[in-house]
Amino acid sequence: MSTIQTVGSAVGAGSNLGHVLQIEVGVRAILVEKDMDIGSILALAQGSMVEFEKGFDQEIELHVSGQIVAKGYAVKVGENFGLRISSIPSVEDRINALGPKR
């Protein structure tokens, strides 16, 4: 949030950057991913266990538009879960990651 405030305060009069910074985008925290064959998926039932290769204490990736913009660890916030950011690229690198693929 402080980054947005800093960038927003640097916006000159008549600039559209302030409007761009207000655009809402979908954000996903990717805990784990796994490929499974269709037979295994169809065999799932209530109470089934799916084991993943990633440990519960490893970093989670934060994605925007399919690009990693930060990494962190799961935390409990009241009755909800959150992501405590542990590493994040520079603002320039994050903006470039969200642009067209080269």
C-alpha positions in Angstrom: 0.0 0.0 0.0 2.8 2.4 0.8 4.2 1.9 -2.8 0.9 3.0 -4.3 0.7 6.0 -2.1 4.3 7.0 -3.0 3.7 6.5 -6.7 0.3 8.2 -6.5 1.7 11.3 -4.7 4.3 11.7 -7.5 1.6 11.8 -10.1 1.4 15.3 -11.7 -1.8 17.1 -12.5 -3.5 15.9 -15.6 -1.8 12.5 -15.5 -3.7 9.3 -16.1 -1.4 7.2 -13.8 -3.7 7.7 -10.8 -6.5 6.1 -12.8 -4.3 3.2 -13.9 -3.4 2.5 -10.3 -7.1 2.2 -9.4 -7.7 -0.6 -12.0 -8.8 -3.8 -10.2 -7.1 -7.1 -11.3 -7.5 -10.7 -10.1 -4.9 -11.9 -7.6 -4.3 -15.5 -6.9 -2.1 -17.1 -4.2 -0.9 -20.4 -5.5 -0.4 -22.8 -2.7 0.5 -25.9 -4.7 -0.2 -27.4 -8.2 -0.2 -31.0 -9.3 -1.0 -32.9 -12.5 -3.3 -35.8 -12.1 -4.7 -38.2 -14.7 -8.5 -38.2 -15.3 -8.9 -41.6 -13.7 -7.4 -40.4 -10.4 -9.6 -37.3 -10.5 -12.8 -39.4 -11.1 -11.8 -41.7 -8.3 -11.8 -38.8 -5.8 -14.5 -39.0 -3.1 -15.3 -37.1 0.0 -12.5 -37.8 2.5 -10.0 -38.6 -0.2 -6.4 -37.3 0.3 -4.3 -35.7 -2.4 -0.7 -35.5 -1.6 1.5 -32.7 -2.9 5.3 -32.5 -3.2 5.4 -29.1 -1.5 5.8 -28.7 2.3 3.3 -26.7 4.3 6.0 -24.2 5.4 7.3 -23.4 1.9 6.7 -20.1 0.1 3.4 -19.4 -1.7 3.5 -17.5 -5.0 1.2 -14.5 -5.5 0.1 -14.2 -9.2 -1.5 -11.4 -11.2 -2.5 -12.2 -14.8 -0.6 -15.4 -14.6 2.7 -13.7 -13.6 4.5 -14.1 -10.2 4.5 -10.6 -8.5 5.5 -11.7 -5.0 6.2 -14.7 -2.7 5.3 -15.2 0.9 4.0 -17.5 3.6 0.5 -18.4 4.7 -0.7 -16.7 7.9 -3.9 -16.7 9.8 -5.6 -13.3 10.1 -8.6 -13.7 12.5 -10.8 -16.4 10.9 -9.2 -15.9 7.4 -5.9 -16.8 5.8 -3.5 -14.2 4.4 -0.1 -14.0 2.7 2.8 -12.4 4.5 5.1 -11.2 1.7 8.7 -12.4 2.0 10.1 -11.4 -1.4 8.9 -9.0 -4.0 10.6 -7.7 -7.2 11.0 -4.0 -7.9 8.0 -2.0 -9.1 9.6 -1.8 -12.5 10.1 -5.6 -12.7 6.5 -6.2 -11.5 5.1 -3.9 -14.2 7.2 -5.5 -16.9 6.0 -9.0 -15.8 2.4 -7.9 -16.3 3.1 -6.6 -19.9 3.1 -8.6 -23.1 5.2 -11.7 -23.2 8.4 -11.3 -25.2 
